[in-house]
């Protein structure tokens, strides 16, 4: 009920407590990956897998945390199917990270593509095609802030995989002009949505 957490877009799907825990552990897993603590990374991957698989099973894991509040809010507050797939993808990447094999790196990038694609569909669908995206399936749409988190996680994942494989920090090679272009693109996107929202 904190207005600071709900007033920005209160009409969009809220993030469930289990999703919040899951994405927090995804972030912790990234820190372990960066520091080369692969055993701890695997543990976070297992947790992410369990959350993703559990969300797709007939019984709901959403009631483990703040069950009465989630139950009162209804299915709208539970982990979406697309979020479950993203958690499973993150878990798989954590379990295979830094392993040797012909297909390992391909699987890592493929998982990043799927997670990023799911996040992008949710982000732009909820912004520009809300009526359409809610007709995809009954429980496809994830919380908007969770989609933002998975979009950021996808970029982070690709950068970390590149760093661990090549020992090159890509961010240090981006010029000031490159960063300026990124900022301009973000501002243009914000302005475009603002204009579209007002004209709607």
GUGU-50272 format. One record per residue (C-alpha): residue in one letter; x, y, z. Coordinates in steps of 0.05 Angstrom, whole numbers, padded with zeros to 5 digits, always signed. Layout:
% residues N
AXYZ/...
END
This chain:
% residues 200
X+00000+00000+00000/X+00061+00046-00003/X+00041+00101-00052/X+00114+00113-00072/X+00115+00042-00099/X+00047+00042-00134/X+00030+00112-00158/X+00075+00112-00220/X+00034+00061-00259/X-00018+00031-00211/X-00058+00003-00269/X-00003-00046-00289/X+00007-00115-00260/X+00043-00114-00192/X+00105-00154-00178/X+00093-00214-00132/X+00136-00224-00069/X+00165-00289-00097/X+00185-00253-00161/X+00218-00198-00120/X+00258-00251-00082/X+00276-00287-00147/X+00301-00226-00183/X+00341-00205-00121/X+00377-00272-00123/X+00389-00264-00198/X+00425-00199-00181/X+00465-00234-00126/X+00482-00289-00176/X+00510-00237-00223/X+00556-00212-00168/X+00581-00283-00155/X+00592-00292-00231/X+00632-00228-00234/X+00676-00250-00176/X+00684-00321-00202/X+00647-00353-00144/X+00616-00405-00188/X+00591-00452-00133/X+00549-00397-00102/X+00526-00377-00172/X+00500-00448-00182/X+00460-00443-00117/X+00426-00379-00141/X+00413-00414-00207/X+00379-00472-00173/X+00335-00424-00134/X+00317-00387-00198/X+00299-00453-00232/X+00256-00474-00173/X+00218-00409-00174/X+00207-00413-00250/X+00186-00486-00250/X+00144-00478-00188/X+00106-00420-00219/X+00086-00464-00279/X+00060-00522-00236/X-00013-00528-00217/X-00002-00508-00145/X+00021-00437-00134/X+00086-00419-00099/X+00063-00346-00094/X+00028-00360-00029/X+00093-00378+00007/X+00107-00304+00021/X+00050-00257+00042/X+00001-00311+00021/X-00062-00277+00047/X-00047-00212+00011/X-00030-00247-00054/X-00093-00290-00049/X-00135-00228-00036/X-00105-00194-00098/X-00121-00255-00141/X-00084-00286-00201/X-00064-00216-00223/X-00011-00214-00168/X+00019-00283-00182/X+00082-00299-00222/X+00066-00295-00296/X+00083-00351-00345/X+00132-00305-00382/X+00167-00288-00317/X+00172-00362-00300/X+00206-00375-00367/X+00254-00319-00354/X+00271-00347-00285/X+00283-00415-00316/X+00328-00385-00368/X+00368-00348-00315/X+00374-00412-00275/X+00400-00451-00335/X+00452-00398-00350/X+00476-00399-00278/X+00484-00474-00278/X+00524-00477-00343/X+00565-00414-00333/X+00640-00421-00348/X+00633-00494-00367/X+00671-00518-00428/X+00635-00546-00487/X+00618-00531-00559/X+00547-00510-00545/X+00553-00476-00477/X+00565-00406-00503/X+00510-00414-00556/X+00461-00435-00501/X+00482-00375-00459/X+00469-00326-00515/X+00405-00362-00536/X+00379-00358-00464/X+00396-00284-00462/X+00359-00274-00527/X+00297-00310-00501/X+00298-00273-00434/X+00309-00206-00468/X+00256-00220-00520/X+00204-00239-00467/X+00222-00176-00427/X+00217-00131-00489/X+00150-00160-00509/X+00124-00146-00439/X+00153-00076-00436/X+00130-00050-00503/X+00066-00090-00501/X+00044-00059-00435/X+00064+00010-00459/X+00036+00010-00530/X-00009-00051-00539/X-00039-00066-00471/X-00105-00093-00497/X-00069-00140-00545/X-00017-00167-00496/X-00069-00186-00444/X-00103-00230-00497/X-00040-00271-00511/X-00055-00320-00455/X-00090-00314-00389/X-00025-00308-00349/X+00028-00285-00398/X+00039-00213-00376/X+00092-00203-00322/X+00097-00144-00275/X+00123-00083-00312/X+00179-00070-00262/X+00198-00143-00266/X+00202-00137-00342/X+00248-00077-00333/X+00291-00119-00285/X+00296-00176-00335/X+00314-00128-00392/X+00371-00100-00349/X+00391-00171-00329/X+00395-00191-00402/X+00444-00135-00418/X+00484-00151-00355/X+00485-00225-00373/X+00513-00213-00442/X+00566-00166-00415/X+00586-00215-00361/X+00590-00274-00409/X+00634-00233-00455/X+00678-00211-00397/X+00686-00281-00369/X+00700-00311-00438/X+00746-00256-00466/X+00770-00220-00403/X+00751-00155-00438/X+00707-00103-00403/X+00663-00079-00460/X+00639-00018-00420/X+00708+00012-00417/X+00712+00011-00493/X+00648+00052-00503/X+00666+00123-00521/X+00633+00186-00494/X+00597+00193-00559/X+00571+00122-00552/X+00543+00136-00483/X+00513+00201-00508/X+00477+00162-00563/X+00449+00113-00511/X+00424+00171-00468/X+00392+00205-00528/X+00357+00140-00549/X+00329+00132-00478/X+00304+00204-00478/X+00273+00195-00547/X+00237+00133-00524/X+00210+00169-00462/X+00188+00229-00505/X+00156+00183-00556/X+00115+00146-00503/X+00096+00212-00470/X+00070+00240-00537/X+00035+00174-00554/X+00002+00170-00485/X-00025+00241-00490/X-00051+00231-00560/X-00085+00165-00543/
END
